[in-house]
Amino acid sequence: MNKSILTLALLLAGGSACMAQVQPTFLSNPTLSPDAKTIVFSYEGDLWKVPSTGGNALRLTAMSGNEVSPRISPDGKWLAFSANQNGNMDVYVMPLEGGDIQQLTYHESSDEVDSWSWDSQNVYFTSGRENRMSSYKVNSKGGTAQRIIPHFFNYIHGMVETPSGELLFTDTWESYTAANRKRYKGAFNPDIKGYNPKDKSFKEYTNYIGKDLWPTVDKSGKIFFASDEGNDEYNLYTFENGRKTELTNFKESIRSPQVAANGSSVIFEKGYQLYIYDVASKKTTQPSILLGRNQVLGKSKEFDVKGQISNYDVSPDGKKLAFVSRGELFVSDIDGKFVRQMPSSGERVMEVIWLKDNKTLVFSQTFAGYQNWFSRSADGKGETKQLTSDKRNNRDINFNKERTKAVYLSGRDEVRILDLNSLKSNTIVKDELWAFQNSSPSFSPDGQYVLFTAMRNFEQDIFVHYLANNKTHNLTNTGVSETSPVFSADGKYIYFAGNRTKPSYPMGMGNASIFRMALENFDEPYRLSKFDELFAEPKKEQKDTSNNMKTPEKDKTVKTAAAKPEPKTETKKNVVSIDFNGLLDRIQQVSPFAGSQSGPQAFAKGEKQFLFFQSNHEGNFGLYRITYEPFTAAKTEKVMDGGFGHIIEVDGKYFVLAQGTLQKYNIDQNRLERVEISSKFNRDLDKEFQQMFYETWANVEENFYDPSFHGVDWEGIKQKYAFYLPGINNRQDLRIMLNDMLGELNSSHMGFSTMGSDERKDFNFVSNELGVTYDPSNPYKISRIVRNSPASRIGVDLQVGDVLVAVNGTKIDRSLDRDYYLTMPSLASELQLTVNRNGKDVDVNIRPQSGAAFKELLYDEWIKGNRSKVDQMSGNRIAYSHMKNMGAGELNTFLLDMAEQENNKDAIILDLRYNTGGNVHDEVLRFLSQKPYLQWQYRGGKKSPQSNFAPAAKPIVLLINEQSLSDAEMTAAGFKELKLGKIIGTETYRWIIFTSGKGLVDGSFYRLPSWGCYTLDGKDLELTGVAPDIAVKNTTADRMADRDPQLERAVQEILKDLKK
């Protein structure tokens, strides 16, 4: 979005036709001047100033990117704010009355302004440069920022200084990244806390199980903040005589309260507009703010279909294409030279098929957010006809060979048939299908069976439905998944993808292969029979006695056939017959035994049968095929590199769609030829955003794990937020509003993310980390070299006490931020540092690392420190392992830890504190459940147990805390149910719903928490969490002092057990 000061000039001149004077929405981040007479706020990515009584707003900034979080200094002279013109949020200051803007911070992490010090000398901000988030301060004149409260797991943010010097803050995700989540109650709730830097003491101002957040303080020391304690919505609170006191009782949440320094007024957001609470009168008013709105979303944006095709079909006559690009429907000739866009409604088209008349299209398009079926003339003339009006998603359509019927999935539980003559649908199967992550249904070659999958115990089984008698049969009925089934072209087999010994949930179907199931116990043709045919007498031609006179048409047909002896593709109908006895015995793997395969597709030409599939058995993924021909060995060969190819065959011609590009495929020569389709079209982002809003809402409605939506009126929530749609004018507005809507569900694993070329980020910078920490009193002096970092390597002559004086020959100005010299457009392969060591300059070469890699090393130091403490406290008797998450990498780390320690030690501590989840709980619990059941011995050797690892025979302690979430909670619940040992710490987060997600028309993504997790007695872990057997809490002060009462108690409990 282009902005300029011209906007301000037009506003002052009285506006123009394209800039209407309106009471705007999506005003955010308000702050008040010390005398409460002036408001500064963010709107459309810029900062604006307006009298607190209302009136015309004046633009203060017009930087590239977004400017947010403005804060006015207590002396009223300066404005601090954050801006992302360099790709990430940095801290800036400028005179409040206008003037030069000075950049204060340069780190690649997001630096978000929180407040000023009362002497107007320092700016407090939140940054993730050393951990997930922490509070820093930087001098308003420049210099390097200082961290306030150390420790990797102290997530301090929102810091404000009281006049006495105390620092108020909150320290959980729920008051930062998940502040939009409503009504959370749990152990990771945010409270208002205080820290006195003089005596390093801490104080808790609130202790409520819900959410207290966003503290702000006036010059008298009076604290204001938001809380949802009164009515489950954020309202304004303060302390009266030390007691928490409610000041407002809105039915709609407020956000980001800020008190004026003089204490007379508090400003906040509500309903994406600004309101002011008058402290004396206890009344809230809304200032009438006038500003010019540049209606940019309503202006069409140009796109091109080239490389962006998502779905297609070929007309039965082989002359025309229909395809989808960015939710729009197009028709062209078979070579893509003449393209016409079908009339657009602003909805999203997803799938399209041709009818057999070569003139009519059936396609899916969103309606009130749900995919429904429509039809229209392919020439673009006439009206579109809506075939279904369901509040469920209709999808994954496939037609039979004659194009008289189509089969598709509807909602969570229906397989339907669409009659392609009457265009009417009827349901043939109701079963547990799930509303996404499906295998597509299809017809058998003879059209008598419908092939589909349904869920049994979280795994897909293959079913056929016989249309003649309306009976359904489960063909596999196993404890693992068989996915993506298709009939072979001759109807003798069903091909499918699967891992026949490993369930696909929760870890996914690793190392899947392609299998084929023989539908009858038939034998392959015999060579002997073919040999005998060489000597068989040709059959005598039977005379046609019905009519000895040949018609001219018949004569012409015979002559044409004689003139073209090349055999045509076989068109006879293969009748499918299924022997349901012994089906599983007739399964064989047909794909390579290496790698992973998926997505089988089957075709035939003459006597050759072709199986196409995706595979990475040669390294990278590609499309492969196996050719089956009688009396010839099956041949596997690559078709193309890259992503999955969707293949269509029409009248012996083949087409492949892969990576957004359509290609013609010569099946005889295994050769692809790109169809060059390039056609520009316009799309209205305003309509697109509205469509995305409704689609997101509808898919959450269809897939959210709790049918009661955590007690929320989800339909009412849609109406509430649809009201704000007309006010959205950029992608950031949409991002905020959709996440607010999703936050109403009080659900974990929820969120909407979006990026687009319409957002202005011209630059991106990265910080080059050296692998050192610095002296707080001298930000250029090295205080510690982090283990395994670039600075720790042999040949890198950096030492504790060295003072950085130059980077790549550029001398350092100590008045500037240290990151100014180390943050660059990309990660440098090498840097030359100059350090001062004992009065002498020394040059040191180093290969820097990324900020993310450096933070991982800091995390690893904490783990190694814990292991060392356990060894010291236990006399080296207890194995210690920490898992950062429940992913495959950390599972491997855990198993390595056990391989190195479990045999040699008497007990185990598994630390799942701060664990961010994943899906390997079953593997971890299986390992911990192993008990000795046998011994074996080599003659003269030592008896050893079986299994090799037997942790369940030893004392085990599981450590959890309020930040153990998702699959860590599954693991803790399973650990407790299996009685594997003691659980010590605090209750887990209550953040556990297994989730997936879906993409939107522009590539945006939203999460779908669809699978609830329950204890054996039915308790929803999302609402209860897992409580410890022994409750021990670690505080901010404990972490700051490097104390760990939870770990100490774990060692104590184990040592007691070992004495028994």
Beta strands, then each sheet from edge to edge (+ up, - down):
strand 1: 21-22
strand 2: 28-32
strand 3: 38-43
strand 4: 46-51
strand 5: 54-56
strand 6: 58-59
strand 7: 67-72
strand 8: 78-83
strand 9: 90-95
strand 10: 102-103
strand 11: 111-116
strand 12: 122-127
strand 13: 134-139
strand 14: 146-147
strand 15: 157-161
strand 16: 167-170
strand 17: 193-196
strand 18: 201-204
strand 19: 212-217
strand 20: 223-227
strand 21: 235-240
strand 22: 243-246
strand 23: 254-259
strand 24: 265-270
strand 25: 273-278
strand 26: 283-285
strand 27: 288-292
strand 28: 300-304
strand 29: 309-314
strand 30: 320-325
strand 31: 328-333
strand 32: 339-341
strand 33: 349-354
strand 34: 360-367
strand 35: 370-377
strand 36: 385-386
strand 37: 394-399
strand 38: 405-410
strand 39: 414-419
strand 40: 425-430
strand 41: 442-443
strand 42: 449-456
strand 43: 459-466
strand 44: 471-474
strand 45: 482-487
strand 46: 493-498
strand 47: 513-518
strand 48: 587-589
strand 49: 597-605
strand 50: 608-615
strand 51: 622-629
strand 52: 632-641
strand 53: 646-650
strand 54: 653-658
strand 55: 661-666
strand 56: 671-674
strand 57: 680-684
strand 58: 752-753
strand 59: 766-767
strand 60: 772-775
strand 61: 778-785
strand 62: 803-807
strand 63: 810-811
strand 64: 823-824
strand 65: 831-837
strand 66: 840-846
strand 67: 878-882
strand 68: 907-911
strand 69: 934-936
strand 70: 944-946
strand 71: 956-960
strand 72: 982-985
strand 73: 993-999
strand 74: 1005-1012
strand 75: 1030-1031
sheet 1: 1+ 27- 5-
sheet 2: 2+ 3- 4+ 6-
sheet 3: 7+ 8- 9+ 10-
sheet 4: 11+ 12- 13+ 14-
sheet 5: 15+ 16- 17+ 18-
sheet 6: 19+ 20- 21+ 22-
sheet 7: 23+ 24- 25+ 26-
sheet 8: 28+ 57-
sheet 9: 29+ 30- 31+ 32-
sheet 10: 33+ 34- 35+ 36-
sheet 11: 37+ 38- 39+ 40-
sheet 12: 41+ 42- 43+ 44-
sheet 13: 45+ 46- 47+ 48-
sheet 14: 49+ 50- 51+ 52-
sheet 15: 53+ 54- 55+ 56-
sheet 16: 58+ 74- 73+
sheet 17: 59+ 64-
sheet 18: 60+ 61-
sheet 19: 63+ 62- 65+ 66-
sheet 20: 67+ 68+ 71+ 72+ 75+
sheet 21: 69+ 70-
end
